[in-house]
Amino acid sequence: MKDLAKDIRRTWNPDLRIISLKANDDWTLDLSYDNGDRLRFDFRPYLEHPWYAKLRNIECFKQAQIDFDSVAWPGDTDIAPETLYEEGKSLK
């Protein structure tokens, strides 16, 4: 029987808040949300975009911090919160 849980897509809710963040050595972010969701977001595909070029340096990438409802890095670099939530893979 097909696993229906894999077919359910998470939908961003603007009331969601990130409560913990870990930037990993493989350019992934581990995110915990106030609704109990724990997700891993793979940032590697985004490193090709010029906006994120400085994050190709792992030390810069690991400076990620929670900024309101999303993740940001020094120098006004951030990523849309709905992207993190909807493209993240469950850690459960």
GROMACS elastic network, one bead per residue, 0.5 to 0.9 nm:
[ bonds ]
;  ai    aj funct       b0    kb
    1     4     6  0.87961   500
    2     5     6  0.89596   500
    2     6     6  0.88321   500
    3     6     6  0.59439   500
    3     7     6  0.74971   500
    4     7     6  0.52673   500
    4     8     6  0.68121   500
    5     8     6  0.54462   500
    5     9     6  0.86862   500
    6     9     6  0.78265   500
    9    86     6  0.72081   500
   10    85     6  0.72215   500
   10    86     6  0.55073   500
   10    87     6  0.84445   500
   11    82     6  0.78651   500
   11    85     6  0.75652   500
   11    86     6  0.60902   500
   12    15     6  0.87094   500
   12    16     6  0.76748   500
   12    81     6  0.78623   500
   12    82     6  0.52154   500
   12    83     6  0.83663   500
   12    85     6  0.62153   500
   12    86     6  0.63945   500
   13    16     6  0.56729   500
   13    82     6  0.79049   500
   14    17     6  0.81172   500
   14    69     6  0.79255   500
   14    81     6  0.84977   500
   14    82     6  0.82808   500
   15    69     6  0.83165   500
   16    33     6  0.66956   500
   16    34     6  0.64104   500
   16    35     6  0.70403   500
   16    69     6  0.69216   500
   17    32     6  0.85347   500
   17    33     6  0.55718   500
   17    34     6  0.56122   500
   17    35     6  0.81148   500
   17    68     6  0.72820   500
   17    69     6  0.50281   500
   17    70     6  0.77385   500
   18    21     6  0.73339   500
   18    31     6  0.66122   500
   18    32     6  0.57155   500
   18    34     6  0.63235   500
   18    66     6  0.69363   500
   18    67     6  0.87162   500
   18    68     6  0.78831   500
   18    69     6  0.59865   500
   18    70     6  0.68699   500
   18    71     6  0.85104   500
   19    31     6  0.76608   500
   19    32     6  0.56175   500
   19    33     6  0.53763   500
   19    34     6  0.60250   500
   19    66     6  0.79733   500
   20    30     6  0.80215   500
   20    31     6  0.58577   500
   20    32     6  0.51297   500
   20    33     6  0.71998   500
   20    66     6  0.76009   500
   21    29     6  0.68321   500
   21    30     6  0.56377   500
   21    32     6  0.66006   500
   21    64     6  0.80571   500
   21    65     6  0.70646   500
   21    66     6  0.68652   500
   21    71     6  0.83701   500
   22    28     6  0.84204   500
   22    29     6  0.56718   500
   22    30     6  0.50466   500
   22    31     6  0.67366   500
   22    62     6  0.80639   500
   22    64     6  0.79610   500
   22    65     6  0.85012   500
   23    26     6  0.84617   500
   23    27     6  0.69586   500
   23    28     6  0.61311   500
   23    30     6  0.65080   500
   23    31     6  0.88850   500
   23    61     6  0.71153   500
   23    62     6  0.50948   500
   23    63     6  0.76585   500
   23    64     6  0.64542   500
   23    65     6  0.86575   500
   24    27     6  0.57218   500
   24    28     6  0.53516   500
   24    29     6  0.60279   500
   24    30     6  0.75206   500
   24    58     6  0.87784   500
   24    61     6  0.86119   500
   24    62     6  0.69200   500
   25    28     6  0.72924   500
   25    58     6  0.67531   500
   25    59     6  0.88198   500
   25    61     6  0.87145   500
   25    62     6  0.76566   500
   26    29     6  0.88173   500
   26    42     6  0.84203   500
   26    43     6  0.87563   500
   26    44     6  0.81439   500
   26    58     6  0.82303   500
   27    41     6  0.86440   500
   27    42     6  0.64465   500
   27    43     6  0.55045   500
   27    44     6  0.58541   500
   27    55     6  0.88202   500
   27    56     6  0.84922   500
   27    58     6  0.72279   500
   27    61     6  0.71538   500
   27    62     6  0.82574   500
   28    40     6  0.64717   500
   28    41     6  0.54251   500
   28    43     6  0.54311   500
   28    44     6  0.73499   500
   29    39     6  0.80303   500
   29    40     6  0.54862   500
   29    41     6  0.50708   500
   29    42     6  0.65988   500
   29    43     6  0.72787   500
   29    64     6  0.87258   500
   29    84     6  0.89047   500
   29    88     6  0.88192   500
   30    38     6  0.72369   500
   30    39     6  0.57821   500
   30    41     6  0.65355   500
   30    88     6  0.88457   500
   30    91     6  0.83200   500
   31    37     6  0.81286   500
   31    38     6  0.56485   500
   31    39     6  0.51708   500
   31    40     6  0.62077   500
   31    41     6  0.76779   500
   31    84     6  0.85731   500
   31    85     6  0.87668   500
   31    88     6  0.85819   500
   32    35     6  0.84350   500
   32    36     6  0.68110   500
   32    37     6  0.58812   500
   32    39     6  0.64738   500
   32    40     6  0.89729   500
   33    36     6  0.55549   500
   33    37     6  0.53270   500
   33    38     6  0.64141   500
   33    39     6  0.83546   500
   34    37     6  0.73358   500
   37    90     6  0.73616   500
   37    91     6  0.81803   500
   37    92     6  0.80810   500
   38    88     6  0.88140   500
   38    89     6  0.83133   500
   38    90     6  0.59054   500
   38    91     6  0.54015   500
   38    92     6  0.66923   500
   39    84     6  0.85078   500
   39    85     6  0.75248   500
   39    87     6  0.89817   500
   39    88     6  0.52820   500
   39    89     6  0.51674   500
   39    91     6  0.52146   500
   39    92     6  0.80300   500
   40    84     6  0.85797   500
   40    87     6  0.87656   500
   40    88     6  0.51801   500
   40    89     6  0.51285   500
   40    90     6  0.63862   500
   40    91     6  0.63976   500
   41    83     6  0.89766   500
   41    84     6  0.61716   500
   41    85     6  0.80429   500
   41    87     6  0.66712   500
   41    89     6  0.63462   500
   42    45     6  0.73804   500
   42    46     6  0.85779   500
   42    84     6  0.89203   500
   42    87     6  0.83406   500
   42    88     6  0.71995   500
   42    89     6  0.84348   500
   43    46     6  0.55236   500
   43    47     6  0.68503   500
   44    47     6  0.53776   500
   44    48     6  0.78483   500
   44    56     6  0.86170   500
   45    48     6  0.63067   500
   45    49     6  0.82514   500
   46    49     6  0.56671   500
   46    50     6  0.89084   500
   46    51     6  0.87842   500
   46    52     6  0.67991   500
   46    53     6  0.88551   500
   47    50     6  0.75607   500
   47    51     6  0.82749   500
   47    52     6  0.54653   500
   47    53     6  0.59549   500
   47    54     6  0.84754   500
   47    55     6  0.68079   500
   47    56     6  0.60998   500
   48    51     6  0.85962   500
   48    52     6  0.73080   500
   48    53     6  0.69457   500
   48    56     6  0.86730   500
   49    52     6  0.56659   500
   49    53     6  0.65241   500
   50    54     6  0.83572   500
   51    54     6  0.79498   500
   51    77     6  0.76150   500
   52    55     6  0.54520   500
   52    56     6  0.73613   500
   52    77     6  0.73075   500
   52    78     6  0.87116   500
   53    56     6  0.56545   500
   53    57     6  0.82259   500
   54    57     6  0.60831   500
   54    60     6  0.69210   500
   54    61     6  0.79798   500
   55    58     6  0.64775   500
   55    59     6  0.79888   500
   55    60     6  0.54481   500
   55    62     6  0.85006   500
   55    73     6  0.86422   500
   56    59     6  0.86607   500
   56    60     6  0.76150   500
   56    61     6  0.70091   500
   57    60     6  0.53875   500
   57    61     6  0.63162   500
   57    62     6  0.87960   500
   58    62     6  0.60626   500
   58    63     6  0.87816   500
   59    62     6  0.52144   500
   59    63     6  0.67649   500
   60    63     6  0.53718   500
   60    64     6  0.77867   500
   60    73     6  0.77292   500
   60    74     6  0.83039   500
   61    64     6  0.60172   500
   61    73     6  0.73961   500
   62    65     6  0.85486   500
   62    73     6  0.85974   500
   63    72     6  0.84968   500
   63    73     6  0.60232   500
   63    74     6  0.73411   500
   64    71     6  0.63647   500
   64    72     6  0.56562   500
   64    74     6  0.78662   500
   64    78     6  0.88936   500
   65    70     6  0.84928   500
   65    71     6  0.55626   500
   65    72     6  0.55536   500
   65    73     6  0.63579   500
   65    74     6  0.87671   500
   66    69     6  0.71769   500
   66    70     6  0.59289   500
   66    72     6  0.63939   500
   66    73     6  0.88542   500
   67    70     6  0.53045   500
   67    71     6  0.53510   500
   67    72     6  0.58562   500
   67    73     6  0.88699   500
   67    78     6  0.85910   500
   68    71     6  0.79153   500
   69    80     6  0.88949   500
   69    81     6  0.62436   500
   70    78     6  0.75291   500
   70    79     6  0.67921   500
   70    80     6  0.65447   500
   70    82     6  0.84221   500
   70    84     6  0.77685   500
   71    77     6  0.87616   500
   71    78     6  0.58336   500
   71    79     6  0.62167   500
   71    80     6  0.79903   500
   71    81     6  0.73744   500
   71    84     6  0.85459   500
   72    75     6  0.86919   500
   72    76     6  0.69838   500
   72    77     6  0.56396   500
   72    79     6  0.67422   500
   73    76     6  0.64152   500
   73    77     6  0.52177   500
   73    78     6  0.61713   500
   74    77     6  0.65261   500
   74    78     6  0.88454   500
   79    82     6  0.86715   500
   79    83     6  0.72425   500
   79    84     6  0.74681   500
   80    83     6  0.53496   500
   80    84     6  0.67380   500
   81    84     6  0.52067   500
   81    85     6  0.63051   500
   81    86     6  0.85796   500
   82    85     6  0.51186   500
   82    86     6  0.58012   500
   82    87     6  0.81133   500
   83    86     6  0.53881   500
   83    87     6  0.57001   500
   83    88     6  0.78055   500
   84    87     6  0.56455   500
   84    88     6  0.56062   500
   85    88     6  0.53661   500
   85    89     6  0.85222   500
   86    89     6  0.83861   500
